[in-house]
Amino acid sequence: MSSASSRPKPRPEIEVLAVGCDHAGYQLKTEILDVLQEMGIPVQDLGCTGPDESVHYPVYAKKVVDAVLAKPGRRGILICGTGLGMSVVANRFPGIRAALCHDLYTAEMSRRHNDANLLVLGGRVVDPALARQIVRVWLTTPFEGGRHAERLELLERLAARETPSDT
């Protein structure tokens, strides 16, 4: 069993968490906003405002990406039908490490090893109770640093089209 599910964790130190969704993610967003309120985490809700009108997910992904990139250390959550579209959009921007998570283990490892700054969920594929757990694990799991920090630095160099040495 993962350590993420075996012990309670303290409230994470998060100034404001940016949250956004499209129409397909709206219902799950309401669940996530509830858990964030329970955890005492301030939220910047960047839309959408309801499930009834079809909206373009890239617009809402970009709003959350901009909010996360506006301040170092900031994090966010994106939700669409499967999570795939939001992941594709978010990961196009340097400095964003969006992780699509469907279980507790990937949520934990996205933080421990990848320092993911955006959690992406699929509103049509993740049960709300599981999504609530995923959010708790993702928000309370620290980045391990060390060799993982070296790999993230390499990722940034590759994104900048630098030729890294093979270390």
Buried (B, 14 or more C-beta within 10 A) or exposed (E): EEEBEEEEBEEBEBEBBBBBBBBBBBBBBEBBBEBBEEBEBEBBBBBBEEBEEEBEBBBBBBBBBEBBBEEEEBBBBBBBBBBBBBBBBBBEBEEBBBBBBBEBBBBBBBBBBBBBBBBBBBBEBBEBEBBBBBBBBBBBBEBBEEEBEEEBEBBEEEEEEEEEEEE
